[in-house]
Amino acid sequence: MISRAATALARLLPAETAHRMAVWGMAHGLTPHRDHSQLSPRLAQNLMGLTFSNPLGLAAGFDKNAEAIKGAFQLGFGFTEVGTITPLPQAGNAKPRVFRLTSDAAVINRYGFNNQGAEAAAARLKAYRQTAISGHGPLGVNIGANKDSADRIADYHKAATILSPYADYLTVNVSSPNTPGLRDMQTPHILADILSAVASGLNRPDLPVLIKLAPDMAEGDFFAVLDRLPDLGVVGVILTNTTIQRPDDLTSPHKTESGGLSGLPLLAASTEWLSRAHKRLGGKVMLIGVGGIDSPEAAYAKILAGANLVQLYTALALQGPDLPSRIITGLDQLLARDGFHHLKDAVGQAKDAAEALTASGWTAKQR
């Protein structure tokens, strides 16, 4: 079992080494097994034609090679998303490329889509699908383009072709800050080409396709993309990826490292983008909130701002394997506290991020 002592030990290791150790432990079943079979029905949902026992998912970036799916569900996650996976293997950026900002409850990474490629991931996903545990929750696959690709749009087609047979949904990642030029593809015209390429590679036409966007877009560009998504066949938007911004109140020694900042400093901004998207889309597209979720209150704030589902990654690395269970249990209690008979009744009830965070009971002291 991965105990609190093991979690504390991992914090003494270099960040990337600790990450690999956590993935290895989850891949080999060395994780606490949280039984949420008796969860309140207020947390269960059917979205995109999929059944979610609870709204908390493990975000892409943790399990890059589809190695730790079983372990994610053992921790209690209602769904998990593997990747980002590119068509061909790639080493990613030079090390060191992951930095803990402990005093800021944050991480900066510049991994650069390091992964073993779509064929290797497909083999693991196929094996997972053949096990009984594969019915424990929806499995998303996050796809991207190779850094040195001559045709990145073709990369999305190839990744979709190889991986879609094993996915419950696909996420198109055009928002990582660690692949040069990738974020420049967040325009309506280019996204139309990408999503057309993805659609032509799907093993079945009704497979849900989502897109993950960055928090650093200009508002006009953000709305222009959102307005096109329903017509492009996108059924969900994940908001948001990591940020290249550096808040003035960061205190950690590594705060000036390049890469994507995740964790607590992203909470307010990512939740505000989520709230704006909820108002703009009016329920036409499902929303998944990610960025800074470190407690039941933070997860609840995302829902109040407009999220149908939520994801985390950084806080799991910083707080350890008990966090998912605490969030799921606490979220149910918060919904009951506020008189919501079902999670869906709370979605989008706050007018903006500030109101969502206040209404949830979240405070900065929880860091």
C-alpha positions in Angstrom: 0.0 0.0 0.0 1.1 3.6 -0.6 0.9 5.1 2.8 1.3 8.6 4.1 4.9 7.7 4.9 5.5 6.7 1.3 3.9 9.9 0.1 6.2 11.9 2.4 9.1 10.0 1.1 8.2 10.7 -2.5 8.3 14.4 -1.7 12.0 14.1 -0.9 12.7 12.7 -4.4 13.1 14.8 -7.5 9.6 15.7 -8.9 9.9 13.6 -12.0 11.2 10.6 -10.2 8.4 10.8 -7.7 5.9 11.0 -10.6 7.3 7.9 -12.2 7.2 6.1 -8.8 3.6 7.0 -8.3 2.7 5.8 -11.8 4.6 2.5 -11.2 2.8 2.0 -7.9 -0.6 2.6 -9.4 0.2 0.3 -12.3 1.0 -2.5 -9.9 -1.9 -2.1 -7.6 0.1 -0.5 -4.7 -2.6 2.0 -3.9 -5.3 2.3 -1.4 -8.5 0.8 -2.6 -11.4 3.1 -1.9 -14.8 1.5 -2.2 -17.4 4.1 -3.3 -20.0 1.6 -4.3 -22.4 3.1 -1.7 -22.0 6.7 -2.9 -25.0 9.0 -2.8 -27.0 8.9 -6.0 -26.7 12.6 -6.2 -23.2 12.3 -7.6 -24.0 9.8 -10.4 -24.5 11.2 -13.9 -25.0 10.1 -17.5 -23.1 12.4 -19.8 -22.0 11.8 -23.4 -23.8 8.5 -23.2 -21.5 7.4 -20.4 -22.2 6.6 -16.8 -20.1 8.4 -14.2 -20.5 7.2 -10.6 -19.0 10.4 -9.4 -17.8 13.6 -11.1 -14.1 13.5 -10.2 -11.6 12.4 -12.8 -7.8 12.1 -13.0 -6.6 14.6 -15.6 -4.3 13.9 -18.5 -0.6 14.3 -17.9 -0.4 11.9 -14.9 -0.7 8.6 -16.8 1.0 9.5 -20.1 1.3 5.9 -21.4 -1.9 4.3 -20.2 -0.1 2.3 -17.5 -2.0 3.2 -14.3 -5.7 3.0 -15.3 -6.6 0.3 -12.7 -4.9 2.2 -9.9 -6.8 5.4 -10.8 -10.1 3.7 -10.3 -8.9 2.0 -7.1 -8.4 5.5 -5.7 -12.0 6.2 -6.3 -11.9 8.4 -9.4 -15.1 8.3 -11.4 -13.2 8.5 -14.7 -9.7 8.8 -15.9 -8.0 10.4 -18.9 -4.6 9.0 -20.2 -2.1 10.9 -22.3 -1.2 13.1 -23.9 -0.3 10.5 -26.5 1.3 11.3 -29.8 1.4 9.1 -32.9 5.2 8.5 -32.6 7.2 8.1 -29.4 9.1 11.1 -28.2 11.4 11.9 -25.4 10.1 15.3 -24.5 12.1 18.2 -23.3 15.4 18.1 -21.6 15.6 17.4 -17.8 15.0 18.8 -15.3 11.5 19.6 -16.5 9.3 19.4 -13.5 9.5 21.7 -10.4 7.5 21.7 -7.2 6.5 25.1 -5.9 5.7 23.7 -2.5 4.9 27.0 -0.7 2.6 27.9 -3.6 0.8 24.5 -3.7 1.8 24.4 -7.4 4.0 22.7 -10.0 5.7 24.0 -13.1 6.3 21.4 -15.8 7.7 21.5 -19.3 7.5 17.8 -20.1 6.8 18.3 -23.8 4.5 15.3 -24.5 7.0 12.7 -23.4 5.4 9.4 -24.2 5.9 6.0 -25.8 3.7 6.6 -28.7 0.2 5.6 -29.9 1.0 1.9 -30.7 2.4 1.2 -27.3 -0.5 2.9 -25.6 -3.0 1.1 -27.8 -1.5 -2.3 -26.7 -2.0 -1.4 -23.0 -5.5 0.0 -23.6 -6.5 -3.2 -25.4 -5.2 -5.3 -22.6 -7.1 -3.2 -20.1 -10.3 -3.5 -22.0 -10.0 -7.3 -21.7 -10.1 -7.1 -17.9 -13.1 -7.2 -15.7 -12.2 -3.9 -14.0 -12.5 -2.0 -17.3 -16.2 -1.4 -16.5 -15.4 0.7 -13.4 -15.7 4.1 -15.2 -15.3 6.0 -18.4 -11.8 6.1 -19.9 -10.7 9.1 -21.9 -7.7 9.3 -24.2 -5.9 12.6 -24.7 -4.2 13.0 -28.1 -1.6 15.4 -29.4 0.9 16.1 -32.2 4.6 15.2 -32.3 6.9 18.2 -31.8 8.8 17.6 -35.0 5.8 16.6 -37.2 5.6 18.0 -40.7 1.8 17.8 -40.6 0.3 18.2 -37.2 -3.2 17.9 -38.4 -2.4 14.5 -39.9 -1.0 13.5 -36.5 -4.3 14.0 -34.8 -5.9 11.8 -37.5 -3.3 9.1 -36.9 -3.6 9.2 -33.2 -7.4 9.0 -33.4 -7.2 6.1 -35.8 -4.9 4.1 -33.5 -6.5 4.9 -30.1 -10.2 5.5 -30.6 -11.1 1.8 -30.6 -10.1 1.7 -26.9 -11.5 5.1 -25.7 -14.8 6.1 -24.2 -14.0 9.6 -25.3 -11.1 11.4 -27.1 -9.7 14.8 -26.0 -7.9 16.9 -28.5 -5.0 18.7 -26.8 -4.1 22.0 -28.6 -3.3 23.9 -25.4 0.0 22.6 -23.9 2.5 25.4 -23.6 5.4 22.9 -23.9 5.2 22.1 -27.6 6.2 25.2 -29.7 3.4 26.5 -31.9 0.8 24.1 -30.5 -1.3 26.8 -28.9 -1.3 28.7 -32.2 -3.7 26.0 -33.4 -6.5 27.3 -31.1 -8.3 29.2 -33.8 -11.7 28.3 -35.3 -10.3 27.6 -38.8 -7.4 25.3 -37.7 -9.6 23.6 -35.1 -12.1 22.8 -37.9 -9.4 21.1 -39.8 -8.1 19.2 -36.8 -11.6 18.0 -35.7 -12.4 16.9 -39.2 -9.2 14.9 -39.3 -10.0 13.4 -35.9 -13.6 12.5 -37.0 -12.3 10.7 -40.1 -10.1 8.6 -37.9 -12.7 7.5 -35.3 -13.6 3.8 -35.1 -17.2 4.8 -34.6 -18.9 8.1 -35.5 -20.6 8.6 -32.2 -17.4 8.5 -30.1 -17.5 11.7 -28.0 -14.7 14.2 -28.9 -13.7 16.9 -26.5 -11.2 19.7 -26.7 -8.8 21.1 -24.0 -8.1 24.9 -24.1 -5.5 27.1 -22.5 -6.3 29.9 -19.9 -4.0 32.4 -21.7 -6.2 33.2 -24.7 -7.6 36.6 -25.4 -11.2 36.7 -24.5 -12.3 37.4 -28.0 -10.4 34.5 -29.4 -11.7 32.3 -26.6 -15.3 33.1 -27.5 -14.7 32.7 -31.2 -13.5 29.2 -30.6 -16.4 28.4 -28.2 -19.0 29.6 -30.7 -17.8 27.2 -33.4 -17.5 24.1 -31.3 -21.1 22.9 -31.4 -21.0 23.0 -35.2 -17.7 21.1 -35.3 -19.1 18.1 -33.4 -17.3 18.8 -30.1 -19.4 17.5 -27.1 -17.2 18.8 -24.3 -14.6 21.4 -23.4 -11.9 20.9 -20.7 -11.0 24.2 -19.0 -8.2 24.8 -18.5 -4.7 23.6 -19.3 -1.7 25.0 -17.5 -0.8 28.6 -17.7 2.3 30.5 -18.8 1.4 33.4 -16.6 3.2 33.8 -13.2 1.1 35.5 -10.5 3.0 38.2 -8.5 2.4 36.4 -5.2 4.4 33.2 -6.0 7.1 32.7 -3.4 8.8 29.4 -4.4 12.4 29.4 -5.6 11.4 27.7 -8.9 8.7 30.3 -9.8 10.7 31.6 -12.8 11.1 28.3 -14.5 9.6 28.1 -17.9 6.7 25.7 -18.6 3.1 25.4 -17.6 2.0 26.4 -14.1 -0.6 24.2 -12.4 -2.1 23.9 -9.0 -3.6 26.4 -6.6 -2.5 29.6 -8.4 -4.6 28.5 -11.4 -7.8 28.0 -9.4 -9.4 31.4 -9.7 -8.5 32.1 -13.3 -9.4 28.7 -14.6 -12.7 28.8 -12.8 -13.5 32.2 -14.3 -12.9 30.9 -17.8 -15.2 28.0 -16.9 -17.9 30.4 -15.8 -17.6 32.5 -19.0 -17.8 29.3 -21.1 -20.9 28.2 -19.3 -22.7 31.4 -20.0 -21.5 31.6 -23.6 -22.5 28.0 -24.5 -25.7 27.8 -22.5 -25.5 24.0 -22.1 -24.8 23.2 -25.7 -21.5 21.7 -24.8 -20.5 19.8 -21.6 -17.8 21.4 -19.5 -15.1 19.7 -17.4 -13.4 22.0 -14.9 -9.7 21.5 -14.1 -7.1 23.7 -12.5 -6.3 24.1 -8.8 -8.7 21.5 -7.4 -7.2 20.6 -4.1 -10.3 20.1 -1.8 -14.0 19.4 -1.9 -14.7 23.1 -1.8 -12.6 23.8 -4.9 -14.3 21.0 -6.8 -17.7 22.3 -5.7 -16.7 25.8 -6.9 -16.0 24.4 -10.4 -19.5 22.9 -10.4 -21.2 26.1 -9.2 -19.3 27.9 -12.0 -20.6 25.6 -14.7 -18.7 22.3 -14.7 -20.5 19.0 -15.2 -17.4 17.1 -14.3 -14.0 18.0 -12.7 -10.5 16.7 -12.9 -7.3 17.1 -10.9 -3.6 16.1 -11.1 -1.3 18.5 -9.3 -3.0 18.2 -5.9 -2.8 14.4 -6.1 1.0 14.7 -6.5 1.3 17.2 -3.6 -1.2 15.7 -1.2 -1.2 12.0 -1.9 -3.6 9.1 -2.7 -6.2 9.9 0.0 -7.2 13.1 -1.7 -9.8 11.7 -4.3 -11.8 10.0 -1.6 -11.8 13.1 0.6 -13.0 15.2 -2.3 -15.8 12.8 -3.4 -17.1 12.4 0.2 -16.8 16.1 0.9 -18.5 17.1 -2.3 -21.5 15.0 -1.5 -21.7 16.7 1.9 -21.5 20.1 0.3 -24.3 19.4 -2.1 -26.5 18.1 0.8 -25.6 21.2 2.9 -26.9 23.5 0.2 -30.1 21.5 -0.5 -29.2 20.1 -3.9 -30.9 16.8 -4.6 -28.5 16.1 -7.5 -25.2 17.5 -8.7 -26.7 18.7 -11.9 -28.9 21.1 -10.0 -25.8 22.9 -8.8 -24.2 23.3 -12.1 -23.7 27.0 -13.1 -25.6 28.4 -10.1 -22.9 31.0 -9.4 -22.6 34.2 -11.5 -18.8 34.1 -11.7 -15.7 32.5 -10.2 -15.6 34.7 -7.2 -19.1 33.9 -6.2 -18.5 30.2 -6.8 -15.5 30.1 -4.6 -17.3 32.0 -1.8 -20.4 30.0 -2.0 -18.5 26.7 -1.9 -16.8 27.7 1.3 -13.3 27.6 -0.2 -10.7 29.7 1.5 -7.1 30.3 0.7 -6.1 28.9 4.1 -7.0 25.4 2.7 -3.7 25.4 0.7 
